[in-house]
């Protein structure tokens, strides 16, 4: 799979289902110490993230998505064994009731 620099919330939710079916771990990474309601996220901790399985996907978010997109190159250098993506629109555009269906 070819990974873009950004995913929308809908792309994140759909790709998380598809990738985890194939054994790929997908983590929503909180870089601002503000969790998103109804979303399972982990706090940005480079030491802990480096221990995640190789090939895991890290989707970083901030308030607007701009800071994480600007820092994406830094994240990719810091985690060369993982896929790094920014959440488009960040926490501000997250819709807590949005869901996607698992298309078999």
Residue pairs with C-beta under 8 A, 6 or more apart in sequence:
1 19
3 57
3 83
3 85
4 85
5 69
5 72
5 85
5 86
6 65
6 69
6 85
6 86
6 87
6 88
7 15
7 59
7 85
7 86
7 87
7 88
8 87
8 88
8 89
8 93
9 87
9 88
9 89
9 93
9 94
9 95
9 98
10 98
10 100
12 26
12 28
12 59
12 87
13 98
13 99
13 100
14 100
15 26
15 57
16 26
17 100
17 102
19 26
19 57
20 26
24 55
24 56
24 57
25 52
25 53
25 56
25 57
26 56
26 57
26 59
27 41
27 42
27 49
27 52
27 56
27 57
27 58
27 59
28 36
28 39
28 40
28 41
28 42
28 59
28 61
28 87
29 41
29 42
29 43
29 44
29 49
29 58
29 59
29 60
29 61
30 36
30 41
30 42
30 43
30 44
30 61
31 44
31 60
31 61
31 62
31 67
31 68
31 71
32 61
32 62
32 63
32 91
33 43
34 63
34 91
35 41
36 61
36 91
36 94
36 96
37 94
37 96
38 96
38 97
39 94
39 96
41 61
42 48
42 49
44 60
46 78
46 79
49 58
49 79
49 82
50 79
52 58
52 82
54 81
54 82
55 81
55 82
55 83
56 82
56 83
57 82
57 83
57 85
58 75
58 79
58 82
58 83
58 84
58 85
59 85
59 86
59 87
60 68
60 71
60 72
60 75
60 84
60 85
60 86
60 87
61 68
61 86
61 87
61 90
61 91
61 94
62 68
62 90
62 91
63 90
63 91
63 92
64 89
64 90
64 91
64 92
65 86
65 87
65 88
65 89
65 90
65 92
65 93
66 90
67 90
68 75
68 86
68 87
68 90
69 86
69 88
72 84
72 85
72 86
75 84
76 84
87 94
